[in-house]
């Protein structure tokens, strides 16, 4: 498990529009990020 | 806030519409990011009595049941990450009903903003 103080793994995923979103790009823009991993959508 | 899901997009669209959530929803169908963040899978913990009772209450309150698409054993997690990509909070769900207290997340964000 990742812990407080660890470096967050970078990633690039697509949003609903199909646009790529990279974590480091958001962070570089000056934002802190709350990342929420969802379960199955039932 | 970024939401990450591994289900099909049409379910993501339906979920956003139903919940009114407006945060970006990103798709990780192969769960590569789930794996990179070391999220767990557990059928036993995903379908414990607490979870089943929660689903019963949600259905009784009018929530639509859309069936299960994908791996129902996949557990969730929540992270707070600062501008330097350092993790300030890591909450791995013990079961589907286990999410961090929103105030705890807000307190961490406030500390980050004051730096």
Backbone of each chain as nested JSON, in Angstrom:
{
  "chains": [
    {"id": "A", "residues": [
      {"number": 1, "name": "UNK", "atoms": {"N": [0.839, -1.182, 0.0], "CA": [0.0, 0.0, 0.0], "C": [0.882, 1.243, 0.0]}},
      {"number": 2, "name": "UNK", "atoms": {"N": [0.419, 2.264, -0.724], "CA": [1.13, 3.539, -0.693], "C": [0.845, 4.231, 0.631]}},
      {"number": 3, "name": "UNK", "atoms": {"N": [1.815, 5.029, 1.078], "CA": [1.668, 5.673, 2.387], "C": [1.881, 7.173, 2.27]}},
      {"number": 4, "name": "UNK", "atoms": {"N": [1.509, 7.876, 3.331], "CA": [1.752, 9.312, 3.412], "C": [3.248, 9.546, 3.244]}},
      {"number": 5, "name": "UNK", "atoms": {"N": [3.578, 10.502, 2.381], "CA": [4.98, 10.805, 2.115], "C": [5.508, 10.145, 0.859]}},
      {"number": 6, "name": "UNK", "atoms": {"N": [4.813, 9.103, 0.386], "CA": [5.223, 8.445, -0.858], "C": [4.924, 9.353, -2.047]}},
      {"number": 7, "name": "UNK", "atoms": {"N": [5.621, 9.078, -3.12], "CA": [5.348, 9.809, -4.353], "C": [4.161, 9.136, -5.05]}},
      {"number": 8, "name": "UNK", "atoms": {"N": [3.194, 9.932, -5.47], "CA": [2.024, 9.391, -6.162], "C": [2.413, 8.978, -7.581]}},
      {"number": 9, "name": "UNK", "atoms": {"N": [2.072, 7.763, -7.985], "CA": [2.375, 7.337, -9.358], "C": [1.657, 8.23, -10.367]}},
      {"number": 10, "name": "UNK", "atoms": {"N": [2.386, 8.643, -11.388], "CA": [1.755, 9.445, -12.437], "C": [0.909, 8.535, -13.314]}},
      {"number": 11, "name": "UNK", "atoms": {"N": [-0.055, 9.111, -13.983], "CA": [-0.887, 8.34, -14.899], "C": [-1.507, 9.28, -15.913]}},
      {"number": 12, "name": "UNK", "atoms": {"N": [-1.983, 8.687, -17.005], "CA": [-2.782, 9.416, -17.98], "C": [-3.982, 8.552, -18.324]}},
      {"number": 13, "name": "UNK", "atoms": {"N": [-5.165, 9.085, -18.094], "CA": [-6.414, 8.386, -18.4], "C": [-7.299, 9.313, -19.228]}},
      {"number": 14, "name": "UNK", "atoms": {"N": [-8.355, 8.779, -19.817], "CA": [-9.265, 9.625, -20.586], "C": [-10.525, 9.906, -19.792]}},
      {"number": 15, "name": "UNK", "atoms": {"N": [-11.087, 11.107, -20.037], "CA": [-12.335, 11.463, -19.38], "C": [-13.51, 11.048, -20.265]}},
      {"number": 16, "name": "UNK", "atoms": {"N": [-14.714, 11.459, -19.864], "CA": [-15.92, 11.068, -20.605], "C": [-15.908, 11.547, -22.057]}},
      {"number": 17, "name": "UNK", "atoms": {"N": [-15.219, 12.647, -22.299], "CA": [-15.146, 13.178, -23.665], "C": [-14.079, 12.497, -24.492]}},
      {"number": 18, "name": "UNK", "atoms": {"N": [-13.316, 11.637, -23.858], "CA": [-12.217, 10.973, -24.555], "C": [-10.925, 11.769, -24.51]}},
      {"number": 19, "name": "UNK", "atoms": {"N": [-10.925, 12.875, -23.752], "CA": [-9.719, 13.705, -23.641], "C": [-8.775, 13.12, -22.601]}},
      {"number": 20, "name": "UNK", "atoms": {"N": [-7.482, 13.069, -22.921], "CA": [-6.516, 12.536, -21.954], "C": [-6.304, 13.514, -20.802]}},
      {"number": 21, "name": "UNK", "atoms": {"N": [-6.154, 12.967, -19.616], "CA": [-5.889, 13.752, -18.411], "C": [-4.696, 13.115, -17.716]}},
      {"number": 22, "name": "UNK", "atoms": {"N": [-3.636, 13.915, -17.536], "CA": [-2.427, 13.406, -16.877], "C": [-2.315, 14.061, -15.502]}},
      {"number": 23, "name": "UNK", "atoms": {"N": [-2.042, 13.244, -14.49], "CA": [-1.961, 13.739, -13.119], "C": [-0.926, 14.855, -13.003]}},
      {"number": 24, "name": "UNK", "atoms": {"N": [0.267, 14.65, -13.541], "CA": [1.332, 15.642, -13.364], "C": [0.977, 16.972, -14.041]}},
      {"number": 25, "name": "UNK", "atoms": {"N": [0.194, 16.954, -15.097], "CA": [-0.236, 18.205, -15.746], "C": [-1.139, 19.009, -14.829]}},
      {"number": 26, "name": "UNK", "atoms": {"N": [-2.021, 18.31, -14.137], "CA": [-2.912, 18.99, -13.191], "C": [-2.104, 19.544, -12.022]}},
      {"number": 27, "name": "UNK", "atoms": {"N": [-1.169, 18.757, -11.527], "CA": [-0.346, 19.21, -10.407], "C": [0.531, 20.388, -10.826]}},
      {"number": 28, "name": "UNK", "atoms": {"N": [1.032, 20.344, -12.032], "CA": [1.889, 21.423, -12.554], "C": [1.115, 22.735, -12.669]}},
      {"number": 29, "name": "UNK", "atoms": {"N": [-0.194, 22.619, -12.894], "CA": [-1.034, 23.818, -12.962], "C": [-1.276, 24.419, -11.584]}},
      {"number": 30, "name": "UNK", "atoms": {"N": [-0.751, 23.782, -10.56], "CA": [-0.825, 24.339, -9.22], "C": [-1.901, 23.766, -8.324]}},
      {"number": 31, "name": "UNK", "atoms": {"N": [-2.579, 22.738, -8.803], "CA": [-3.675, 22.185, -8.01], "C": [-3.195, 21.035, -7.129]}},
      {"number": 32, "name": "UNK", "atoms": {"N": [-3.787, 20.918, -5.958], "CA": [-3.677, 19.691, -5.178], "C": [-4.798, 18.792, -5.691]}},
      {"number": 33, "name": "UNK", "atoms": {"N": [-4.645, 17.508, -5.542], "CA": [-5.628, 16.595, -6.113], "C": [-6.172, 15.647, -5.054]}},
      {"number": 34, "name": "UNK", "atoms": {"N": [-7.474, 15.482, -5.044], "CA": [-8.11, 14.41, -4.29], "C": [-8.474, 13.351, -5.322]}},
      {"number": 35, "name": "UNK", "atoms": {"N": [-7.898, 12.188, -5.165], "CA": [-8.099, 11.098, -6.119], "C": [-9.016, 10.061, -5.486]}},
      {"number": 36, "name": "UNK", "atoms": {"N": [-10.127, 9.796, -6.14], "CA": [-11.108, 8.851, -5.603], "C": [-11.249, 7.686, -6.573]}},
      {"number": 37, "name": "UNK", "atoms": {"N": [-10.872, 6.515, -6.111], "CA": [-11.031, 5.307, -6.924], "C": [-12.39, 4.692, -6.606]}},
      {"number": 38, "name": "UNK", "atoms": {"N": [-13.214, 4.571, -7.631], "CA": [-14.547, 4.007, -7.464], "C": [-14.513, 2.495, -7.623]}},
      {"number": 39, "name": "UNK", "atoms": {"N": [-15.58, 1.873, -7.161], "CA": [-15.756, 0.434, -7.373], "C": [-16.582, 0.242, -8.623]}},
      {"number": 40, "name": "UNK", "atoms": {"N": [-17.123, -0.951, -8.79], "CA": [-17.989, -1.183, -9.956], "C": [-19.181, -0.247, -9.858]}},
      {"number": 41, "name": "UNK", "atoms": {"N": [-19.8, 0.027, -10.958], "CA": [-20.918, 0.969, -10.978], "C": [-22.223, 0.219, -11.118]}},
      {"number": 42, "name": "UNK", "atoms": {"N": [-22.723, -0.251, -10.007], "CA": [-23.99, -0.964, -10.004], "C": [-25.001, -0.242, -9.185]}}
    ]},
    {"id": "B", "residues": [
      {"number": 1, "name": "UNK", "atoms": {"N": [-10.762, 17.502, -7.631], "CA": [-11.02, 16.108, -7.337], "C": [-11.118, 15.346, -8.655]}},
      {"number": 2, "name": "UNK", "atoms": {"N": [-10.488, 14.212, -8.708], "CA": [-10.563, 13.328, -9.863], "C": [-11.162, 11.998, -9.416]}},
      {"number": 3, "name": "UNK", "atoms": {"N": [-12.142, 11.523, -10.173], "CA": [-12.733, 10.214, -9.907], "C": [-12.186, 9.253, -10.94]}},
      {"number": 4, "name": "UNK", "atoms": {"N": [-11.855, 8.052, -10.516], "CA": [-11.36, 7.04, -11.44], "C": [-12.264, 5.822, -11.331]}},
      {"number": 5, "name": "UNK", "atoms": {"N": [-12.713, 5.338, -12.466], "CA": [-13.58, 4.165, -12.515], "C": [-13.045, 3.194, -13.558]}},
      {"number": 6, "name": "UNK", "atoms": {"N": [-13.456, 1.914, -13.446], "CA": [-13.014, 0.951, -14.441], "C": [-14.175, 0.382, -15.24]}},
      {"number": 7, "name": "UNK", "atoms": {"N": [-15.385, 0.807, -14.937], "CA": [-16.554, 0.288, -15.646], "C": [-16.726, 0.942, -17.003]}},
      {"number": 8, "name": "UNK", "atoms": {"N": [-17.756, 0.505, -17.732], "CA": [-18.01, 1.088, -19.053], "C": [-18.452, 2.548, -18.956]}},
      {"number": 9, "name": "UNK", "atoms": {"N": [-18.146, 3.312, -19.994], "CA": [-18.443, 4.745, -19.974], "C": [-19.924, 5.045, -19.797]}},
      {"number": 10, "name": "UNK", "atoms": {"N": [-20.78, 4.219, -20.416], "CA": [-22.204, 4.545, -20.327], "C": [-22.679, 4.455, -18.875]}},
      {"number": 11, "name": "UNK", "atoms": {"N": [-22.067, 3.568, -18.091], "CA": [-22.446, 3.478, -16.678], "C": [-21.9, 4.68, -15.919]}},
      {"number": 12, "name": "UNK", "atoms": {"N": [-20.72, 5.141, -16.322], "CA": [-20.165, 6.332, -15.702], "C": [-21.049, 7.543, -15.956]}},
      {"number": 13, "name": "UNK", "atoms": {"N": [-21.529, 7.67, -17.188], "CA": [-22.425, 8.779, -17.526], "C": [-23.711, 8.703, -16.712]}},
      {"number": 14, "name": "UNK", "atoms": {"N": [-24.258, 7.501, -16.602], "CA": [-25.499, 7.317, -15.843], "C": [-25.274, 7.626, -14.368]}},
      {"number": 15, "name": "UNK", "atoms": {"N": [-24.16, 7.196, -13.847], "CA": [-23.846, 7.439, -12.431], "C": [-23.696, 8.934, -12.158]}},
      {"number": 16, "name": "UNK", "atoms": {"N": [-23.006, 9.645, -13.049], "CA": [-22.837, 11.084, -12.868], "C": [-24.191, 11.791, -12.915]}},
      {"number": 17, "name": "UNK", "atoms": {"N": [-25.028, 11.354, -13.829], "CA": [-26.353, 11.972, -13.966], "C": [-27.193, 11.703, -12.718]}},
      {"number": 18, "name": "UNK", "atoms": {"N": [-27.141, 10.478, -12.229], "CA": [-27.946, 10.1, -11.066], "C": [-27.468, 10.788, -9.789]}},
      {"number": 19, "name": "UNK", "atoms": {"N": [-26.152, 10.889, -9.633], "CA": [-25.618, 11.435, -8.387], "C": [-25.487, 12.955, -8.417]}},
      {"number": 20, "name": "UNK", "atoms": {"N": [-25.429, 13.542, -9.614], "CA": [-25.228, 14.98, -9.709], "C": [-23.782, 15.395, -9.496]}},
      {"number": 21, "name": "UNK", "atoms": {"N": [-22.896, 14.428, -9.415], "CA": [-21.47, 14.729, -9.224], "C": [-20.935, 15.404, -10.481]}},
      {"number": 22, "name": "UNK", "atoms": {"N": [-20.146, 16.445, -10.284], "CA": [-19.643, 17.191, -11.442], "C": [-18.128, 17.121, -11.585]}},
      {"number": 23, "name": "UNK", "atoms": {"N": [-17.467, 16.336, -10.759], "CA": [-16.022, 16.216, -10.871], "C": [-15.665, 15.376, -12.08]}},
      {"number": 24, "name": "UNK", "atoms": {"N": [-14.46, 15.58, -12.607], "CA": [-14.046, 14.781, -13.76], "C": [-14.015, 13.29, -13.419]}},
      {"number": 25, "name": "UNK", "atoms": {"N": [-14.557, 12.5, -14.306], "CA": [-14.555, 11.043, -14.168], "C": [-13.633, 10.483, -15.24]}},
      {"number": 26, "name": "UNK", "atoms": {"N": [-12.601, 9.775, -14.784], "CA": [-11.621, 9.203, -15.706], "C": [-11.803, 7.691, -15.74]}},
      {"number": 27, "name": "UNK", "atoms": {"N": [-11.431, 7.102, -16.883], "CA": [-11.676, 5.673, -17.063], "C": [-10.368, 4.889, -17.145]}},
      {"number": 28, "name": "UNK", "atoms": {"N": [-10.343, 3.824, -16.368], "CA": [-9.176, 2.942, -16.281], "C": [-9.651, 1.508, -16.478]}},
      {"number": 29, "name": "UNK", "atoms": {"N": [-10.1, 1.164, -17.706], "CA": [-10.725, -0.145, -17.923], "C": [-9.816, -1.334, -17.625]}},
      {"number": 30, "name": "UNK", "atoms": {"N": [-8.537, -1.175, -17.814], "CA": [-7.598, -2.267, -17.52], "C": [-7.126, -2.238, -16.072]}},
      {"number": 31, "name": "UNK", "atoms": {"N": [-7.553, -1.221, -15.336], "CA": [-7.182, -1.037, -13.918], "C": [-5.673, -0.947, -13.715]}},
      {"number": 32, "name": "UNK", "atoms": {"N": [-4.984, -0.36, -14.648], "CA": [-3.543, -0.195, -14.503], "C": [-3.231, 0.818, -13.408]}},
      {"number": 33, "name": "UNK", "atoms": {"N": [-4.037, 1.877, -13.318], "CA": [-3.808, 2.868, -12.271], "C": [-4.246, 2.308, -10.919]}},
      {"number": 34, "name": "UNK", "atoms": {"N": [-5.31, 1.532, -10.904], "CA": [-5.696, 0.834, -9.666], "C": [-4.503, 0.012, -9.16]}},
      {"number": 35, "name": "UNK", "atoms": {"N": [-3.841, -0.686, -10.066], "CA": [-2.709, -1.508, -9.671], "C": [-1.516, -0.653, -9.257]}},
      {"number": 36, "name": "UNK", "atoms": {"N": [-1.275, 0.447, -9.975], "CA": [-0.149, 1.326, -9.638], "C": [-0.318, 1.924, -8.247]}},
      {"number": 37, "name": "UNK", "atoms": {"N": [-1.568, 2.153, -7.844], "CA": [-1.854, 2.692, -6.512], "C": [-2.105, 1.578, -5.496]}},
      {"number": 38, "name": "UNK", "atoms": {"N": [-1.921, 0.323, -5.949], "CA": [-1.943, -0.847, -5.07], "C": [-3.286, -1.06, -4.375]}},
      {"number": 39, "name": "UNK", "atoms": {"N": [-4.353, -0.847, -5.122], "CA": [-5.671, -1.099, -4.551], "C": [-5.919, -2.589, -4.454]}},
      {"number": 40, "name": "UNK", "atoms": {"N": [-6.713, -2.964, -3.454], "CA": [-6.965, -4.378, -3.191], "C": [-8.245, -4.864, -3.842]}},
      {"number": 41, "name": "UNK", "atoms": {"N": [-8.321, -6.168, -3.949], "CA": [-9.539, -6.859, -4.352], "C": [-9.878, -7.859, -3.268]}},
      {"number": 42, "name": "UNK", "atoms": {"N": [-11.148, -7.941, -2.907], "CA": [-11.566, -8.933, -1.907], "C": [-13.054, -9.173, -2.057]}},
      {"number": 43, "name": "UNK", "atoms": {"N": [-13.403, -10.38, -2.486], "CA": [-14.821, -10.725, -2.628], "C": [-15.491, -10.769, -1.258]}},
      {"number": 44, "name": "UNK", "atoms": {"N": [-14.78, -11.305, -0.277], "CA": [-15.329, -11.43, 1.075], "C": [-15.618, -10.063, 1.687]}},
      {"number": 45, "name": "UNK", "atoms": {"N": [-14.684, -9.137, 1.552], "CA": [-14.88, -7.805, 2.139], "C": [-15.838, -6.963, 1.301]}},
      {"number": 46, "name": "UNK", "atoms": {"N": [-15.874, -7.209, -0.009], "CA": [-16.762, -6.434, -0.876], "C": [-18.231, -6.785, -0.658]}},
      {"number": 47, "name": "UNK", "atoms": {"N": [-18.503, -7.998, -0.205], "CA": [-19.87, -8.455, -0.017], "C": [-20.132, -8.871, 1.42]}},
      {"number": 48, "name": "UNK", "atoms": {"N": [-19.608, -8.103, 2.36], "CA": [-19.875, -8.401, 3.767], "C": [-21.288, -7.935, 4.143]}},
      {"number": 49, "name": "UNK", "atoms": {"N": [-21.715, -8.262, 5.355], "CA": [-23.09, -7.934, 5.771], "C": [-23.343, -6.43, 5.741]}},
      {"number": 50, "name": "UNK", "atoms": {"N": [-22.341, -5.65, 6.145], "CA": [-22.483, -4.2, 6.149], "C": [-22.779, -3.676, 4.755]}},
      {"number": 51, "name": "UNK", "atoms": {"N": [-22.064, -4.201, 3.757], "CA": [-22.258, -3.781, 2.38], "C": [-23.639, -4.179, 1.88]}},
      {"number": 52, "name": "UNK", "atoms": {"N": [-24.025, -5.41, 2.135], "CA": [-25.333, -5.881, 1.683], "C": [-26.441, -5.031, 2.309]}},
      {"number": 53, "name": "UNK", "atoms": {"N": [-26.316, -4.726, 3.586], "CA": [-27.316, -3.902, 4.26], "C": [-27.358, -2.496, 3.653]}},
      {"number": 54, "name": "UNK", "atoms": {"N": [-26.206, -1.955, 3.326], "CA": [-26.143, -0.625, 2.7], "C": [-26.856, -0.633, 1.348]}},
      {"number": 55, "name": "UNK", "atoms": {"N": [-26.624, -1.672, 0.549], "CA": [-27.295, -1.76, -0.748], "C": [-28.808, -1.892, -0.566]}},
      {"number": 56, "name": "UNK", "atoms": {"N": [-29.225, -2.667, 0.435], "CA": [-30.663, -2.816, 0.689], "C": [-31.276, -1.46, 1.009]}},
      {"number": 57, "name": "UNK", "atoms": {"N": [-30.607, -0.703, 1.868], "CA": [-31.129, 0.625, 2.242], "C": [-31.156, 1.567, 1.04]}},
      {"number": 58, "name": "UNK", "atoms": {"N": [-30.134, 1.506, 0.2], "CA": [-30.103, 2.373, -0.986], "C": [-31.238, 2.028, -1.94]}},
      {"number": 59, "name": "UNK", "atoms": {"N": [-31.443, 0.739, -2.17], "CA": [-32.531, 0.324, -3.058], "C": [-33.881, 0.714, -2.486]}},
      {"number": 60, "name": "UNK", "atoms": {"N": [-34.032, 0.561, -1.181], "CA": [-35.298, 0.923, -0.527], "C": [-35.555, 2.422, -0.61]}},
      {"number": 61, "name": "UNK", "atoms": {"N": [-34.481, 3.21, -0.733], "CA": [-34.66, 4.663, -0.804], "C": [-34.884, 5.143, -2.231]}},
      {"number": 62, "name": "UNK", "atoms": {"N": [-34.907, 4.189, -3.176], "CA": [-35.219, 4.554, -4.553], "C": [-34.055, 4.504, -5.521]}},
      {"number": 63, "name": "UNK", "atoms": {"N": [-32.892, 4.173, -5.047], "CA": [-31.74, 4.11, -5.944], "C": [-31.933, 2.986, -6.951]}},
      {"number": 64, "name": "UNK", "atoms": {"N": [-31.58, 3.242, -8.189], "CA": [-31.751, 2.242, -9.235], "C": [-30.654, 1.179, -9.14]}},
      {"number": 65, "name": "UNK", "atoms": {"N": [-31.052, -0.045, -9.387], "CA": [-30.075, -1.133, -9.46], "C": [-29.753, -1.341, -10.932]}},
      {"number": 66, "name": "UNK", "atoms": {"N": [-28.505, -1.144, -11.281], "CA": [-28.106, -1.268, -12.678], "C": [-27.351, -2.567, -12.938]}},
      {"number": 67, "name": "UNK", "atoms": {"N": [-27.353, -3.435, -11.968], "CA": [-26.609, -4.679, -12.124], "C": [-25.142, -4.423, -11.842]}},
      {"number": 68, "name": "UNK", "atoms": {"N": [-24.376, -5.461, -11.891], "CA": [-22.946, -5.343, -11.606], "C": [-22.186, -5.511, -12.9]}},
      {"number": 69, "name": "UNK", "atoms": {"N": [-21.487, -4.49, -13.275], "CA": [-20.66, -4.561, -14.476], "C": [-19.207, -4.503, -14.017]}},
      {"number": 70, "name": "UNK", "atoms": {"N": [-18.509, -5.545, -14.272], "CA": [-17.108, -5.537, -13.894], "C": [-16.856, -6.303, -12.615]}},
      {"number": 71, "name": "UNK", "atoms": {"N": [-15.717, -6.103, -12.078], "CA": [-15.226, -6.851, -10.931], "C": [-15.802, -6.303, -9.623]}},
      {"number": 72, "name": "UNK", "atoms": {"N": [-16.748, -7.025, -9.044], "CA": [-17.363, -6.542, -7.8], "C": [-16.458, -6.737, -6.59]}},
      {"number": 73, "name": "UNK", "atoms": {"N": [-15.334, -7.413, -6.762], "CA": [-14.394, -7.6, -5.649], "C": [-13.415, -6.428, -5.529]}},
      {"number": 74, "name": "UNK", "atoms": {"N": [-13.396, -5.565, -6.533], "CA": [-12.453, -4.433, -6.508], "C": [-12.844, -3.452, -5.41]}},
      {"number": 75, "name": "UNK", "atoms": {"N": [-11.916, -3.122, -4.546], "CA": [-12.166, -2.149, -3.481], "C": [-11.686, -0.775, -3.93]}},
      {"number": 76, "name": "UNK", "atoms": {"N": [-12.178, 0.253, -3.273], "CA": [-11.811, 1.61, -3.624], "C": [-10.748, 2.181, -2.711]}},
      {"number": 77, "name": "UNK", "atoms": {"N": [-10.398, 3.433, -2.952], "CA": [-9.415, 4.136, -2.132], "C": [-9.517, 5.625, -2.438]}},
      {"number": 78, "name": "UNK", "atoms": {"N": [-8.991, 6.424, -1.516], "CA": [-8.996, 7.875, -1.675], "C": [-7.623, 8.409, -1.293]}},
      {"number": 79, "name": "UNK", "atoms": {"N": [-7.115, 9.338, -2.091], "CA": [-5.795, 9.922, -1.835], "C": [-5.88, 11.437, -1.919]}},
      {"number": 80, "name": "UNK", "atoms": {"N": [-5.058, 12.101, -1.134], "CA": [-4.84, 13.534, -1.296], "C": [-3.382, 13.69, -1.713]}},
      {"number": 81, "name": "UNK", "atoms": {"N": [-3.171, 14.385, -2.833], "CA": [-1.835, 14.509, -3.43], "C": [-1.509, 15.982, -3.581]}},
      {"number": 82, "name": "UNK", "atoms": {"N": [-0.321, 16.377, -3.118], "CA": [0.044, 17.794, -3.224], "C": [0.664, 18.09, -4.584]}},
      {"number": 83, "name": "UNK", "atoms": {"N": [1.017, 19.384, -4.794], "CA": [1.53, 19.834, -6.097], "C": [2.848, 19.166, -6.485]}},
      {"number": 84, "name": "UNK", "atoms": {"N": [3.549, 18.644, -5.476], "CA": [4.82, 17.956, -5.735], "C": [4.615, 16.451, -5.935]}},
      {"number": 85, "name": "UNK", "atoms": {"N": [3.358, 16.047, -6.054], "CA": [2.987, 14.633, -6.237], "C": [3.286, 13.786, -5.004]}},
      {"number": 86, "name": "UNK", "atoms": {"N": [3.311, 14.424, -3.837], "CA": [3.507, 13.686, -2.594], "C": [2.137, 13.38, -1.981]}},
      {"number": 87, "name": "UNK", "atoms": {"N": [1.998, 12.161, -1.499], "CA": [0.745, 11.725, -0.895], "C": [0.626, 12.275, 0.526]}},
      {"number": 88, "name": "UNK", "atoms": {"N": [-0.475, 12.963, 0.8], "CA": [-0.747, 13.503, 2.121], "C": [-1.793, 12.677, 2.866]}},
      {"number": 89, "name": "UNK", "atoms": {"N": [-2.528, 11.889, 2.141], "CA": [-3.522, 11.013, 2.752], "C": [-3.737, 9.827, 1.828]}},
      {"number": 90, "name": "UNK", "atoms": {"N": [-3.786, 8.647, 2.435], "CA": [-4.033, 7.422, 1.659], "C": [-5.027, 6.582, 2.452]}},
      {"number": 91, "name": "UNK", "atoms": {"N": [-6.243, 6.468, 1.936], "CA": [-7.268, 5.683, 2.627], "C": [-7.696, 4.545, 1.711]}},
      {"number": 92, "name": "UNK", "atoms": {"N": [-7.302, 3.338, 2.073], "CA": [-7.712, 2.14, 1.329], "C": [-8.974, 1.6, 1.99]}},
      {"number": 93, "name": "UNK", "atoms": {"N": [-10.032, 1.464, 1.229], "CA": [-11.306, 1.006, 1.789], "C": [-11.21, -0.431, 2.257]}},
      {"number": 94, "name": "UNK", "atoms": {"N": [-11.641, -0.669, 3.501], "CA": [-11.68, -2.042, 4.014], "C": [-12.854, -2.797, 3.391]}},
      {"number": 95, "name": "UNK", "atoms": {"N": [-13.916, -2.067, 3.119], "CA": [-15.066, -2.617, 2.422], "C": [-15.725, -1.456, 1.66]}},
      {"number": 96, "name": "UNK", "atoms": {"N": [-16.727, -1.725, 0.833], "CA": [-17.294, -0.651, -0.002], "C": [-17.89, 0.519, 0.77]}},
      {"number": 97, "name": "UNK", "atoms": {"N": [-18.261, 0.297, 2.02], "CA": [-18.848, 1.394, 2.792], "C": [-17.789, 2.23, 3.512]}},
      {"number": 98, "name": "UNK", "atoms": {"N": [-16.564, 1.817, 3.443], "CA": [-15.481, 2.475, 4.165], "C": [-14.801, 3.52, 3.285]}},
      {"number": 99, "name": "UNK", "atoms": {"N": [-15.139, 4.789, 3.525], "CA": [-14.512, 5.915, 2.815], "C": [-14.095, 6.9, 3.9]}},
      {"number": 100, "name": "UNK", "atoms": {"N": [-13.121, 7.744, 3.635], "CA": [-12.691, 8.69, 4.659], "C": [-13.767, 9.73, 4.951]}},
      {"number": 101, "name": "UNK", "atoms": {"N": [-13.702, 10.254, 6.144], "CA": [-14.615, 11.326, 6.535], "C": [-14.301, 12.55, 5.674]}},
      {"number": 102, "name": "UNK", "atoms": {"N": [-15.297, 13.157, 5.033], "CA": [-15.042, 14.338, 4.195], "C": [-14.314, 15.464, 4.936]}},
      {"number": 103, "name": "UNK", "atoms": {"N": [-14.626, 15.654, 6.223], "CA": [-13.972, 16.724, 6.979], "C": [-12.464, 16.477, 7.083]}},
      {"number": 104, "name": "UNK", "atoms": {"N": [-12.093, 15.215, 7.179], "CA": [-10.669, 14.88, 7.249], "C": [-9.963, 15.318, 5.955]}},
      {"number": 105, "name": "UNK", "atoms": {"N": [-10.603, 15.066, 4.821], "CA": [-10.041, 15.473, 3.535], "C": [-9.956, 17.001, 3.471]}},
      {"number": 106, "name": "UNK", "atoms": {"N": [-11.008, 17.669, 3.888], "CA": [-11.015, 19.135, 3.855], "C": [-9.927, 19.715, 4.761]}},
      {"number": 107, "name": "UNK", "atoms": {"N": [-9.733, 19.107, 5.929], "CA": [-8.686, 19.576, 6.854], "C": [-7.306, 19.455, 6.209]}},
      {"number": 108, "name": "UNK", "atoms": {"N": [-7.074, 18.359, 5.518], "CA": [-5.778, 18.17, 4.855], "C": [-5.601, 19.196, 3.742]}},
      {"number": 109, "name": "UNK", "atoms": {"N": [-6.656, 19.418, 2.97], "CA": [-6.573, 20.415, 1.892], "C": [-6.325, 21.809, 2.456]}},
      {"number": 110, "name": "UNK", "atoms": {"N": [-6.925, 22.105, 3.59], "CA": [-6.709, 23.409, 4.225], "C": [-5.252, 23.554, 4.649]}},
      {"number": 111, "name": "UNK", "atoms": {"N": [-4.694, 22.494, 5.207], "CA": [-3.273, 22.535, 5.599], "C": [-2.388, 22.742, 4.382]}},
      {"number": 112, "name": "UNK", "atoms": {"N": [-2.726, 22.087, 3.287], "CA": [-1.949, 22.246, 2.06], "C": [-2.044, 23.676, 1.534]}},
      {"number": 113, "name": "UNK", "atoms": {"N": [-3.232, 24.246, 1.583], "CA": [-3.43, 25.598, 1.072], "C": [-2.671, 26.634, 1.898]}},
      {"number": 114, "name": "UNK", "atoms": {"N": [-2.5, 26.358, 3.179], "CA": [-1.854, 27.333, 4.068], "C": [-0.327, 27.26, 3.979]}},
      {"number": 115, "name": "UNK", "atoms": {"N": [0.181, 26.303, 3.201], "CA": [1.64, 26.187, 3.084], "C": [2.213, 27.181, 2.096]}}
    ]}
  ]
}
